[in-house]
Amino acid sequence: IKLMLNTLIHPFLTFEEIKEKKQGSLIISLVIIGLFYVTAVMQVLCGGFMFTQYDPATFNSIWVLLRSAGLVILWIISNWMICTLMQGKGTMREITIVTSYSLLPIIIERLIHIVLTNVLLPNEAMFLTGLEAVGIGFALFLLIAGLIKIHDFEMPRLIWTSLLSVGWMAVLVFLIILVGMLVQQMGGFVATVFLELIS
């Protein structure tokens, strides 16, 4: 936990310890990814009514799970696959730890956001926008610092592999949707044949 919190203060030193001394915890990483999902749900459910558009009829926590924790896991897998091909030195474990530790600023920002939406007025929303920009910017800085350390990449190569990782994420999403549609159609076909046979 101390190492995780040190990421916010001494990111380069912390990520170097994760790489060189094999420190960092996968369990804490999974907890952080879980908190990333929980805070995404809380931001909708617990935020002030003037700043959120929560509708119980349309809210779907599974969709929130897919676009929060799901995207993080997809990024970890994609980055590992691409960087393995591009001679990156980071392992799946290291990528998971670096990515999850980099989510801390966003989680903290969301918790502050929830509190502020119950205090601020709509015309003070610029504070929330600025806070969100700081949280995302700091998280990106931590992710870049961590990936540079664990993969031993220069900045141009890191940018190139990151773009390829995002592109591969899109390909994986397409394949998952395609397989899901095929399974659904196959299930419908099997169900139709079964009903025809028993009738």
C-alpha positions as CSV (number, residue, x, y, z in Angstrom):
1,I,0.0,0.0,0.0
2,K,2.9,2.4,0.8
3,L,4.4,1.7,-2.6
4,M,1.1,2.3,-4.3
5,L,0.7,5.7,-2.5
6,N,4.3,6.6,-3.3
7,T,3.3,6.4,-7.0
8,L,1.6,9.8,-6.5
9,I,4.7,11.4,-5.0
10,H,7.7,9.7,-6.6
11,P,6.3,8.0,-9.8
12,F,9.7,7.3,-11.5
13,L,11.3,5.9,-8.4
14,T,8.3,3.8,-7.6
15,F,8.0,2.3,-11.1
16,E,11.7,1.6,-11.1
17,E,11.3,-0.4,-7.9
18,I,8.4,-2.3,-9.5
19,K,10.6,-3.1,-12.5
20,E,14.0,-3.7,-10.8
21,K,12.9,-5.1,-7.4
22,K,9.8,-6.9,-8.6
23,Q,7.7,-5.0,-6.1
24,G,4.0,-4.2,-6.3
25,S,0.9,-6.3,-5.6
26,L,-1.4,-7.9,-8.1
27,I,-4.1,-8.2,-5.4
28,I,-3.9,-4.4,-4.7
29,S,-4.0,-3.8,-8.5
30,L,-7.2,-5.8,-8.8
31,V,-8.7,-4.0,-5.9
32,I,-7.9,-0.6,-7.5
33,I,-9.5,-1.8,-10.8
34,G,-12.6,-2.8,-8.7
35,L,-12.6,0.7,-7.0
36,F,-12.3,2.3,-10.5
37,Y,-15.6,0.5,-11.4
38,V,-17.3,1.2,-8.0
39,T,-16.4,5.0,-8.2
40,A,-17.8,5.1,-11.8
41,V,-21.1,3.8,-10.5
42,M,-21.0,6.0,-7.4
43,Q,-20.4,9.1,-9.6
44,V,-23.8,8.4,-11.2
45,L,-25.7,7.2,-8.2
46,C,-24.4,9.4,-5.4
47,G,-23.6,12.6,-7.3
48,G,-25.7,15.8,-6.8
49,F,-29.0,15.7,-8.7
50,M,-28.0,19.0,-10.5
51,F,-24.9,17.5,-12.0
52,T,-26.0,13.9,-12.8
53,Q,-28.7,12.5,-15.2
54,Y,-29.4,9.4,-13.3
55,D,-32.4,7.5,-14.6
56,P,-33.2,4.2,-12.9
57,A,-35.0,3.0,-16.0
58,T,-32.0,3.3,-18.3
59,F,-29.0,2.9,-15.9
60,N,-27.0,-0.3,-16.5
61,S,-24.2,-1.2,-14.1
62,I,-22.9,-3.9,-16.6
63,W,-22.4,-1.2,-19.2
64,V,-20.5,0.9,-16.6
65,L,-18.4,-2.2,-15.8
66,L,-17.5,-2.7,-19.5
67,R,-16.5,0.9,-20.1
68,S,-14.5,1.2,-16.9
69,A,-12.8,-2.0,-15.6
70,G,-13.4,-3.7,-19.0
71,L,-11.5,-1.1,-20.9
72,V,-8.6,-1.2,-18.3
73,I,-8.3,-5.0,-18.7
74,L,-8.5,-4.7,-22.5
75,W,-5.7,-2.1,-22.4
76,I,-3.5,-4.4,-20.2
77,I,-4.0,-7.3,-22.6
78,S,-3.5,-5.2,-25.8
79,N,-0.4,-3.4,-24.5
80,W,1.1,-6.7,-23.4
81,M,0.5,-8.3,-26.8
82,I,1.8,-5.3,-28.8
83,C,4.8,-4.6,-26.6
84,T,5.8,-8.3,-26.6
85,L,6.0,-8.0,-30.4
86,M,7.9,-4.7,-30.3
87,Q,10.6,-6.0,-27.9
88,G,9.1,-4.3,-24.8
89,K,10.5,-5.6,-21.5
90,G,7.4,-5.3,-19.4
91,T,5.6,-8.4,-18.3
92,M,1.8,-8.8,-17.9
93,R,2.2,-8.5,-14.2
94,E,4.1,-5.2,-14.5
95,I,1.7,-3.7,-17.0
96,T,-1.2,-4.6,-14.7
97,I,0.4,-3.0,-11.7
98,V,1.5,0.2,-13.5
99,T,-1.9,0.6,-15.2
100,S,-3.8,0.1,-12.0
101,Y,-1.6,2.3,-9.9
102,S,-2.0,5.0,-12.6
103,L,-5.8,5.0,-12.0
104,L,-5.4,6.4,-8.4
105,P,-5.7,10.1,-9.4
106,I,-9.0,9.3,-11.3
107,I,-10.4,7.4,-8.3
108,I,-9.5,10.2,-5.9
109,E,-10.9,12.8,-8.4
110,R,-14.2,10.9,-8.6
111,L,-14.6,10.8,-4.8
112,I,-13.9,14.5,-4.6
113,H,-16.3,15.1,-7.5
114,I,-19.1,13.2,-5.7
115,V,-18.7,15.4,-2.6
116,L,-18.5,18.7,-4.6
117,T,-21.6,17.9,-6.7
118,N,-23.6,17.8,-3.5
119,V,-22.2,21.2,-2.5
120,L,-21.6,23.3,-5.6
121,L,-24.2,25.1,-7.8
122,P,-24.6,24.5,-11.5
123,N,-22.8,27.7,-12.4
124,E,-19.7,26.5,-10.5
125,A,-19.4,23.4,-12.7
126,M,-16.1,24.7,-14.2
127,F,-14.4,23.6,-10.9
128,L,-15.5,20.1,-11.6
129,T,-14.3,20.2,-15.2
130,G,-10.9,21.5,-14.1
131,L,-10.7,18.8,-11.4
132,E,-11.5,16.1,-13.9
133,A,-8.9,17.4,-16.3
134,V,-6.3,17.4,-13.6
135,G,-7.2,13.8,-12.5
136,I,-7.0,12.5,-16.1
137,G,-3.9,14.4,-16.9
138,F,-2.1,13.1,-13.8
139,A,-3.2,9.6,-14.5
140,L,-1.9,9.8,-18.1
141,F,1.4,11.2,-16.8
142,L,1.7,8.3,-14.3
143,L,0.9,5.7,-17.0
144,I,3.5,7.2,-19.4
145,A,6.1,7.3,-16.7
146,G,5.4,3.7,-15.7
147,L,5.3,2.3,-19.3
148,I,8.6,4.0,-20.1
149,K,10.2,2.4,-17.0
150,I,8.9,-1.2,-17.4
151,H,9.3,-1.4,-21.2
152,D,12.5,0.6,-21.4
153,F,11.1,2.6,-24.4
154,E,12.0,6.1,-25.6
155,M,9.0,8.4,-25.9
156,P,8.5,8.1,-29.7
157,R,8.4,4.3,-29.4
158,L,6.1,4.5,-26.4
159,I,3.7,6.7,-28.4
160,W,3.8,4.3,-31.4
161,T,3.2,1.2,-29.3
162,S,0.4,2.9,-27.3
163,L,-1.4,3.9,-30.5
164,L,-1.0,0.3,-31.8
165,S,-2.4,-0.9,-28.4
166,V,-5.5,1.3,-28.7
167,G,-6.0,0.1,-32.3
168,W,-5.7,-3.5,-31.2
169,M,-8.2,-2.8,-28.4
170,A,-10.7,-1.7,-31.1
171,V,-10.0,-5.0,-33.1
172,L,-10.5,-7.1,-29.9
173,V,-13.8,-5.3,-29.2
174,F,-15.0,-6.0,-32.8
175,L,-14.0,-9.6,-32.5
176,I,-15.8,-10.0,-29.1
177,I,-19.0,-8.4,-30.6
178,L,-18.7,-10.6,-33.7
179,V,-18.3,-13.8,-31.6
180,G,-21.1,-12.8,-29.3
181,M,-23.4,-12.3,-32.3
182,L,-22.4,-15.6,-33.8
183,V,-23.0,-17.4,-30.5
184,Q,-26.4,-15.7,-30.2
185,Q,-27.4,-16.7,-33.7
186,M,-26.2,-20.2,-33.2
187,G,-28.2,-20.4,-29.9
188,G,-31.3,-19.2,-31.7
189,F,-30.8,-21.8,-34.5
190,V,-30.3,-24.6,-32.1
191,A,-33.4,-23.6,-30.1
192,T,-35.4,-23.4,-33.3
193,V,-34.3,-26.9,-34.4
194,F,-35.0,-28.3,-30.9
195,L,-38.5,-26.8,-30.9
196,E,-39.2,-28.2,-34.4
197,L,-38.0,-31.7,-33.3
198,I,-40.2,-31.9,-30.2
199,S,-43.3,-30.4,-31.8
